[in-house]
Amino acid sequence: MIEMQLKGRSQEEPGLALERAASLLDMVAAGARPDYTSIRGELAEAYRSAGLLDMSNFIEATS
């Protein structure tokens, strides 16, 4: 039972992290956040949480 809960949670967390990343990008596009630079740290963390380390590193490396 615990194993099943951990499996479900591990699959859910990357999905939530990707939703958070998409939401951040949507906020910039809609003008709710000033610009891409203002979300870079949060966006990189969201991608890192989703297991997308290359994407996270790319976002952090570009300035």
N, CA, C and O atoms as a CHARMM CRD file, in Angstrom:
* protein
*
  252
    1    1 MET  N      0.82000  -1.19400   0.00000 PROA 1      0.00000
    2    1 MET  CA     0.00000   0.00000   0.00000 PROA 1      0.00000
    3    1 MET  C      0.87000   1.26700   0.00000 PROA 1      0.00000
    4    1 MET  O      0.62900   2.18100  -0.78800 PROA 1      0.00000
    5    2 ILE  N      1.86400   1.32000   0.86700 PROA 2      0.00000
    6    2 ILE  CA     2.75000   2.48200   0.91100 PROA 2      0.00000
    7    2 ILE  C      3.48200   2.63200  -0.41200 PROA 2      0.00000
    8    2 ILE  O      3.65300   3.74300  -0.91400 PROA 2      0.00000
    9    3 GLU  N      3.91500   1.50500  -0.97600 PROA 3      0.00000
   10    3 GLU  CA     4.61700   1.53500  -2.25400 PROA 3      0.00000
   11    3 GLU  C      3.73700   2.15600  -3.34200 PROA 3      0.00000
   12    3 GLU  O      4.21900   2.93900  -4.16000 PROA 3      0.00000
   13    4 MET  N      2.45100   1.80600  -3.34900 PROA 4      0.00000
   14    4 MET  CA     1.52900   2.35800  -4.33800 PROA 4      0.00000
   15    4 MET  C      1.36700   3.86800  -4.14000 PROA 4      0.00000
   16    4 MET  O      1.29700   4.61600  -5.11600 PROA 4      0.00000
   17    5 GLN  N      1.30700   4.31700  -2.88900 PROA 5      0.00000
   18    5 GLN  CA     1.17100   5.73900  -2.62600 PROA 5      0.00000
   19    5 GLN  C      2.40200   6.49800  -3.10300 PROA 5      0.00000
   20    5 GLN  O      2.27800   7.58100  -3.67400 PROA 5      0.00000
   21    6 LEU  N      3.57200   5.94800  -2.87800 PROA 6      0.00000
   22    6 LEU  CA     4.80100   6.59600  -3.32300 PROA 6      0.00000
   23    6 LEU  C      4.86900   6.65800  -4.83800 PROA 6      0.00000
   24    6 LEU  O      5.30000   7.66400  -5.40200 PROA 6      0.00000
   25    7 LYS  N      4.44300   5.58300  -5.50500 PROA 7      0.00000
   26    7 LYS  CA     4.43200   5.59900  -6.97000 PROA 7      0.00000
   27    7 LYS  C      3.50600   6.68500  -7.47700 PROA 7      0.00000
   28    7 LYS  O      3.88100   7.45000  -8.36500 PROA 7      0.00000
   29    8 GLY  N      2.31100   6.76700  -6.93500 PROA 8      0.00000
   30    8 GLY  CA     1.35400   7.77800  -7.36100 PROA 8      0.00000
   31    8 GLY  C      1.86700   9.17700  -7.12100 PROA 8      0.00000
   32    8 GLY  O      1.67500  10.06400  -7.95300 PROA 8      0.00000
   33    9 ARG  N      2.51900   9.38500  -5.98600 PROA 9      0.00000
   34    9 ARG  CA     3.03900  10.70500  -5.66100 PROA 9      0.00000
   35    9 ARG  C      4.18700  11.09000  -6.58000 PROA 9      0.00000
   36    9 ARG  O      4.27000  12.23400  -7.02600 PROA 9      0.00000
   37   10 SER  N      5.05800  10.15700  -6.86200 PROA 10     0.00000
   38   10 SER  CA     6.20100  10.47900  -7.71100 PROA 10     0.00000
   39   10 SER  C      5.76400  10.80200  -9.13100 PROA 10     0.00000
   40   10 SER  O      6.42500  11.58100  -9.81800 PROA 10     0.00000
   41   11 GLN  N      4.66400  10.21600  -9.57800 PROA 11     0.00000
   42   11 GLN  CA     4.16800  10.52800 -10.91600 PROA 11     0.00000
   43   11 GLN  C      3.39600  11.83900 -10.91900 PROA 11     0.00000
   44   11 GLN  O      3.35000  12.53500 -11.93300 PROA 11     0.00000
   45   12 GLU  N      2.79700  12.17300  -9.79600 PROA 12     0.00000
   46   12 GLU  CA     2.00300  13.38300  -9.72500 PROA 12     0.00000
   47   12 GLU  C      2.88400  14.62800  -9.61600 PROA 12     0.00000
   48   12 GLU  O      2.56600  15.65300 -10.22000 PROA 12     0.00000
   49   13 GLU  N      3.96200  14.56600  -8.87400 PROA 13     0.00000
   50   13 GLU  CA     4.79900  15.72700  -8.65000 PROA 13     0.00000
   51   13 GLU  C      5.38500  16.31900  -9.92900 PROA 13     0.00000
   52   13 GLU  O      5.34200  17.53700 -10.10000 PROA 13     0.00000
   53   14 PRO  N      5.93200  15.50600 -10.83200 PROA 14     0.00000
   54   14 PRO  CA     6.43100  16.11200 -12.08600 PROA 14     0.00000
   55   14 PRO  C      5.32300  16.80900 -12.86800 PROA 14     0.00000
   56   14 PRO  O      5.54900  17.85900 -13.47000 PROA 14     0.00000
   57   15 GLY  N      4.14100  16.23400 -12.85900 PROA 15     0.00000
   58   15 GLY  CA     3.01900  16.85900 -13.56000 PROA 15     0.00000
   59   15 GLY  C      2.65900  18.19900 -12.96000 PROA 15     0.00000
   60   15 GLY  O      2.39400  19.15900 -13.68400 PROA 15     0.00000
   61   16 LEU  N      2.64800  18.26900 -11.64800 PROA 16     0.00000
   62   16 LEU  CA     2.35000  19.53700 -10.98100 PROA 16     0.00000
   63   16 LEU  C      3.43800  20.56100 -11.24100 PROA 16     0.00000
   64   16 LEU  O      3.15400  21.74500 -11.42200 PROA 16     0.00000
   65   17 ALA  N      4.67400  20.11000 -11.26000 PROA 17     0.00000
   66   17 ALA  CA     5.78500  21.02100 -11.53200 PROA 17     0.00000
   67   17 ALA  C      5.69000  21.58200 -12.94700 PROA 17     0.00000
   68   17 ALA  O      5.96000  22.76300 -13.16500 PROA 17     0.00000
   69   18 LEU  N      5.31400  20.75000 -13.90000 PROA 18     0.00000
   70   18 LEU  CA     5.15400  21.22700 -15.27500 PROA 18     0.00000
   71   18 LEU  C      3.98200  22.19400 -15.39100 PROA 18     0.00000
   72   18 LEU  O      4.04300  23.16100 -16.15100 PROA 18     0.00000
   73   19 GLU  N      2.91800  21.93500 -14.64000 PROA 19     0.00000
   74   19 GLU  CA     1.79300  22.87100 -14.62600 PROA 19     0.00000
   75   19 GLU  C      2.22700  24.22100 -14.05400 PROA 19     0.00000
   76   19 GLU  O      1.81800  25.27000 -14.55000 PROA 19     0.00000
   77   20 ARG  N      3.05300  24.19000 -13.01200 PROA 20     0.00000
   78   20 ARG  CA     3.55800  25.42400 -12.41900 PROA 20     0.00000
   79   20 ARG  C      4.41300  26.18300 -13.43600 PROA 20     0.00000
   80   20 ARG  O      4.30500  27.40400 -13.55000 PROA 20     0.00000
   81   21 ALA  N      5.26200  25.46300 -14.17500 PROA 21     0.00000
   82   21 ALA  CA     6.09800  26.10300 -15.20200 PROA 21     0.00000
   83   21 ALA  C      5.22900  26.73600 -16.27900 PROA 21     0.00000
   84   21 ALA  O      5.47600  27.87000 -16.69100 PROA 21     0.00000
   85   22 ALA  N      4.22700  26.02200 -16.73000 PROA 22     0.00000
   86   22 ALA  CA     3.33300  26.55200 -17.76100 PROA 22     0.00000
   87   22 ALA  C      2.59100  27.78000 -17.24600 PROA 22     0.00000
   88   22 ALA  O      2.39800  28.75000 -17.97900 PROA 22     0.00000
   89   23 SER  N      2.18000  27.73200 -15.99300 PROA 23     0.00000
   90   23 SER  CA     1.47400  28.86400 -15.40200 PROA 23     0.00000
   91   23 SER  C      2.36800  30.09800 -15.32700 PROA 23     0.00000
   92   23 SER  O      1.91900  31.21200 -15.59700 PROA 23     0.00000
   93   24 LEU  N      3.62600  29.89900 -14.96200 PROA 24     0.00000
   94   24 LEU  CA     4.56400  31.02400 -14.92300 PROA 24     0.00000
   95   24 LEU  C      4.71800  31.66200 -16.30100 PROA 24     0.00000
   96   24 LEU  O      4.68900  32.88600 -16.43400 PROA 24     0.00000
   97   25 LEU  N      4.88000  30.82600 -17.32100 PROA 25     0.00000
   98   25 LEU  CA     5.01500  31.34300 -18.68400 PROA 25     0.00000
   99   25 LEU  C      3.73700  32.05200 -19.13000 PROA 25     0.00000
  100   25 LEU  O      3.79700  33.08300 -19.80100 PROA 25     0.00000
  101   26 ASP  N      2.58500  31.50100 -18.75700 PROA 26     0.00000
  102   26 ASP  CA     1.31100  32.13900 -19.09400 PROA 26     0.00000
  103   26 ASP  C      1.17900  33.50700 -18.43700 PROA 26     0.00000
  104   26 ASP  O      0.66800  34.44800 -19.04500 PROA 26     0.00000
  105   27 MET  N      1.64400  33.61500 -17.18200 PROA 27     0.00000
  106   27 MET  CA     1.56300  34.89600 -16.48200 PROA 27     0.00000
  107   27 MET  C      2.39600  35.96700 -17.18200 PROA 27     0.00000
  108   27 MET  O      1.98700  37.12500 -17.25600 PROA 27     0.00000
  109   28 VAL  N      3.56600  35.57900 -17.69500 PROA 28     0.00000
  110   28 VAL  CA     4.38900  36.54500 -18.43500 PROA 28     0.00000
  111   28 VAL  C      3.68600  36.94500 -19.72700 PROA 28     0.00000
  112   28 VAL  O      3.63800  38.12500 -20.07500 PROA 28     0.00000
  113   29 ALA  N      3.14500  35.96400 -20.43200 PROA 29     0.00000
  114   29 ALA  CA     2.46600  36.25600 -21.69900 PROA 29     0.00000
  115   29 ALA  C      1.24300  37.15200 -21.49200 PROA 29     0.00000
  116   29 ALA  O      0.92700  37.98900 -22.33700 PROA 29     0.00000
  117   30 ALA  N      0.56500  36.96900 -20.36900 PROA 30     0.00000
  118   30 ALA  CA    -0.64500  37.75000 -20.09100 PROA 30     0.00000
  119   30 ALA  C     -0.33900  39.10600 -19.46100 PROA 30     0.00000
  120   30 ALA  O     -1.23200  39.93800 -19.30400 PROA 30     0.00000
  121   31 GLY  N      0.92100  39.32600 -19.10300 PROA 31     0.00000
  122   31 GLY  CA     1.29500  40.59600 -18.50700 PROA 31     0.00000
  123   31 GLY  C      1.14600  40.64200 -16.99200 PROA 31     0.00000
  124   31 GLY  O      1.31900  41.70000 -16.38700 PROA 31     0.00000
  125   32 ALA  N      0.83000  39.51400 -16.37600 PROA 32     0.00000
  126   32 ALA  CA     0.68100  39.46500 -14.92100 PROA 32     0.00000
  127   32 ALA  C      2.03700  39.49500 -14.21300 PROA 32     0.00000
  128   32 ALA  O      2.13100  39.88500 -13.04900 PROA 32     0.00000
  129   33 ARG  N      3.06400  39.08600 -14.91500 PROA 33     0.00000
  130   33 ARG  CA     4.44300  39.19200 -14.41200 PROA 33     0.00000
  131   33 ARG  C      5.18400  40.06400 -15.40800 PROA 33     0.00000
  132   33 ARG  O      4.90300  39.99500 -16.60500 PROA 33     0.00000
  133   34 PRO  N      6.12200  40.88100 -14.95000 PROA 34     0.00000
  134   34 PRO  CA     6.72600  41.88000 -15.83700 PROA 34     0.00000
  135   34 PRO  C      7.45100  41.31500 -17.05800 PROA 34     0.00000
  136   34 PRO  O      7.28800  41.82600 -18.16600 PROA 34     0.00000
  137   35 ASP  N      8.25000  40.26400 -16.86200 PROA 35     0.00000
  138   35 ASP  CA     8.99600  39.72500 -17.99000 PROA 35     0.00000
  139   35 ASP  C      9.56700  38.35400 -17.63700 PROA 35     0.00000
  140   35 ASP  O      9.44900  37.87900 -16.50700 PROA 35     0.00000
  141   36 TYR  N     10.18300  37.74200 -18.63000 PROA 36     0.00000
  142   36 TYR  CA    10.76400  36.40700 -18.47200 PROA 36     0.00000
  143   36 TYR  C     11.83400  36.38600 -17.38300 PROA 36     0.00000
  144   36 TYR  O     11.94500  35.42100 -16.62700 PROA 36     0.00000
  145   37 THR  N     12.60700  37.44500 -17.31300 PROA 37     0.00000
  146   37 THR  CA    13.67900  37.50900 -16.32200 PROA 37     0.00000
  147   37 THR  C     13.13300  37.38100 -14.90300 PROA 37     0.00000
  148   37 THR  O     13.79500  36.81500 -14.03300 PROA 37     0.00000
  149   38 SER  N     11.95400  37.89200 -14.67100 PROA 38     0.00000
  150   38 SER  CA    11.37200  37.86700 -13.33100 PROA 38     0.00000
  151   38 SER  C     10.94100  36.47500 -12.88700 PROA 38     0.00000
  152   38 SER  O     10.71400  36.25300 -11.69700 PROA 38     0.00000
  153   39 ILE  N     10.82400  35.53700 -13.81900 PROA 39     0.00000
  154   39 ILE  CA    10.38900  34.18100 -13.45000 PROA 39     0.00000
  155   39 ILE  C     11.47000  33.12600 -13.65000 PROA 39     0.00000
  156   39 ILE  O     11.24700  31.95100 -13.35700 PROA 39     0.00000
  157   40 ARG  N     12.63300  33.52700 -14.14400 PROA 40     0.00000
  158   40 ARG  CA    13.66300  32.54100 -14.50000 PROA 40     0.00000
  159   40 ARG  C     13.99400  31.57800 -13.37000 PROA 40     0.00000
  160   40 ARG  O     14.05300  30.36900 -13.59600 PROA 40     0.00000
  161   41 GLY  N     14.21000  32.07900 -12.16800 PROA 41     0.00000
  162   41 GLY  CA    14.55200  31.22000 -11.04100 PROA 41     0.00000
  163   41 GLY  C     13.44600  30.23500 -10.70200 PROA 41     0.00000
  164   41 GLY  O     13.69900  29.04700 -10.49900 PROA 41     0.00000
  165   42 GLU  N     12.22200  30.73400 -10.64200 PROA 42     0.00000
  166   42 GLU  CA    11.07400  29.87500 -10.35300 PROA 42     0.00000
  167   42 GLU  C     10.85900  28.85100 -11.46100 PROA 42     0.00000
  168   42 GLU  O     10.54500  27.69100 -11.19800 PROA 42     0.00000
  169   43 LEU  N     11.03200  29.29400 -12.69500 PROA 43     0.00000
  170   43 LEU  CA    10.84200  28.40500 -13.83300 PROA 43     0.00000
  171   43 LEU  C     11.87900  27.29300 -13.84100 PROA 43     0.00000
  172   43 LEU  O     11.54900  26.12900 -14.07000 PROA 43     0.00000
  173   44 ALA  N     13.13200  27.65200 -13.59100 PROA 44     0.00000
  174   44 ALA  CA    14.18800  26.64100 -13.52700 PROA 44     0.00000
  175   44 ALA  C     13.91400  25.63500 -12.42000 PROA 44     0.00000
  176   44 ALA  O     14.13500  24.43800 -12.60300 PROA 44     0.00000
  177   45 GLU  N     13.43800  26.10500 -11.27500 PROA 45     0.00000
  178   45 GLU  CA    13.12800  25.20500 -10.16300 PROA 45     0.00000
  179   45 GLU  C     11.97100  24.27000 -10.51000 PROA 45     0.00000
  180   45 GLU  O     11.99400  23.09100 -10.15700 PROA 45     0.00000
  181   46 ALA  N     10.97100  24.79300 -11.19600 PROA 46     0.00000
  182   46 ALA  CA     9.83900  23.95000 -11.60400 PROA 46     0.00000
  183   46 ALA  C     10.30600  22.83700 -12.53800 PROA 46     0.00000
  184   46 ALA  O      9.92100  21.68000 -12.37200 PROA 46     0.00000
  185   47 TYR  N     11.13000  23.18600 -13.51400 PROA 47     0.00000
  186   47 TYR  CA    11.64200  22.15900 -14.42400 PROA 47     0.00000
  187   47 TYR  C     12.55000  21.17100 -13.69300 PROA 47     0.00000
  188   47 TYR  O     12.54200  19.97900 -14.00000 PROA 47     0.00000
  189   48 ARG  N     13.31500  21.64800 -12.74800 PROA 48     0.00000
  190   48 ARG  CA    14.16400  20.75600 -11.95900 PROA 48     0.00000
  191   48 ARG  C     13.29400  19.78100 -11.16100 PROA 48     0.00000
  192   48 ARG  O     13.60500  18.59200 -11.08400 PROA 48     0.00000
  193   49 SER  N     12.21900  20.27600 -10.57500 PROA 49     0.00000
  194   49 SER  CA    11.30500  19.42900  -9.80900 PROA 49     0.00000
  195   49 SER  C     10.62900  18.38300 -10.68300 PROA 49     0.00000
  196   49 SER  O     10.28100  17.29900 -10.21600 PROA 49     0.00000
  197   50 ALA  N     10.45000  18.72000 -11.95400 PROA 50     0.00000
  198   50 ALA  CA     9.83600  17.77900 -12.89000 PROA 50     0.00000
  199   50 ALA  C     10.84400  16.77400 -13.44500 PROA 50     0.00000
  200   50 ALA  O     10.48300  15.86800 -14.19600 PROA 50     0.00000
  201   51 GLY  N     12.10900  16.94700 -13.06700 PROA 51     0.00000
  202   51 GLY  CA    13.14000  16.03000 -13.54400 PROA 51     0.00000
  203   51 GLY  C     13.76500  16.44300 -14.86300 PROA 51     0.00000
  204   51 GLY  O     14.51300  15.67200 -15.46300 PROA 51     0.00000
  205   52 LEU  N     13.46800  17.64500 -15.32000 PROA 52     0.00000
  206   52 LEU  CA    14.01000  18.13500 -16.58800 PROA 52     0.00000
  207   52 LEU  C     15.24000  18.99400 -16.30100 PROA 52     0.00000
  208   52 LEU  O     15.20300  20.21900 -16.41700 PROA 52     0.00000
  209   53 LEU  N     16.31600  18.33300 -15.92900 PROA 53     0.00000
  210   53 LEU  CA    17.52000  19.03900 -15.49100 PROA 53     0.00000
  211   53 LEU  C     18.18100  19.82500 -16.61500 PROA 53     0.00000
  212   53 LEU  O     18.68500  20.92300 -16.37900 PROA 53     0.00000
  213   54 ASP  N     18.18900  19.29200 -17.82400 PROA 54     0.00000
  214   54 ASP  CA    18.78700  20.01800 -18.94600 PROA 54     0.00000
  215   54 ASP  C     18.05700  21.33700 -19.19500 PROA 54     0.00000
  216   54 ASP  O     18.68600  22.37100 -19.42100 PROA 54     0.00000
  217   55 MET  N     16.74700  21.29100 -19.15300 PROA 55     0.00000
  218   55 MET  CA    15.95100  22.50400 -19.36000 PROA 55     0.00000
  219   55 MET  C     16.21000  23.49900 -18.22600 PROA 55     0.00000
  220   55 MET  O     16.37400  24.69600 -18.46600 PROA 55     0.00000
  221   56 SER  N     16.24400  23.00100 -17.00800 PROA 56     0.00000
  222   56 SER  CA    16.52700  23.85400 -15.86100 PROA 56     0.00000
  223   56 SER  C     17.89900  24.51300 -15.98100 PROA 56     0.00000
  224   56 SER  O     18.03600  25.71700 -15.76100 PROA 56     0.00000
  225   57 ASN  N     18.90100  23.72900 -16.32500 PROA 57     0.00000
  226   57 ASN  CA    20.25900  24.26300 -16.48000 PROA 57     0.00000
  227   57 ASN  C     20.32800  25.29700 -17.59800 PROA 57     0.00000
  228   57 ASN  O     21.02600  26.30300 -17.47400 PROA 57     0.00000
  229   58 PHE  N     19.60500  25.05200 -18.69100 PROA 58     0.00000
  230   58 PHE  CA    19.60100  25.98700 -19.80700 PROA 58     0.00000
  231   58 PHE  C     19.01000  27.33800 -19.37900 PROA 58     0.00000
  232   58 PHE  O     19.54900  28.39600 -19.70200 PROA 58     0.00000
  233   59 ILE  N     17.90000  27.27800 -18.65100 PROA 59     0.00000
  234   59 ILE  CA    17.25600  28.50900 -18.19200 PROA 59     0.00000
  235   59 ILE  C     18.16800  29.28000 -17.26000 PROA 59     0.00000
  236   59 ILE  O     18.26100  30.50500 -17.34500 PROA 59     0.00000
  237   60 GLU  N     18.83800  28.57100 -16.37600 PROA 60     0.00000
  238   60 GLU  CA    19.73600  29.23600 -15.43000 PROA 60     0.00000
  239   60 GLU  C     20.98300  29.78200 -16.12300 PROA 60     0.00000
  240   60 GLU  O     21.53200  30.79600 -15.69200 PROA 60     0.00000
  241   61 ALA  N     21.43100  29.12900 -17.18300 PROA 61     0.00000
  242   61 ALA  CA    22.67500  29.52800 -17.85800 PROA 61     0.00000
  243   61 ALA  C     22.48200  30.74700 -18.75400 PROA 61     0.00000
  244   61 ALA  O     23.42300  31.51400 -18.95800 PROA 61     0.00000
  245   62 THR  N     21.29600  30.93500 -19.28300 PROA 62     0.00000
  246   62 THR  CA    21.07000  32.06100 -20.18400 PROA 62     0.00000
  247   62 THR  C     20.72800  33.28900 -19.36500 PROA 62     0.00000
  248   62 THR  O     19.87900  33.25600 -18.47300 PROA 62     0.00000
  249   63 SER  N     21.40500  34.36100 -19.68900 PROA 63     0.00000
  250   63 SER  CA    21.08900  35.60500 -18.95200 PROA 63     0.00000
  251   63 SER  C     21.23400  36.81600 -19.83700 PROA 63     0.00000
  252   63 SER  O     21.01000  37.94000 -19.38800 PROA 63     0.00000
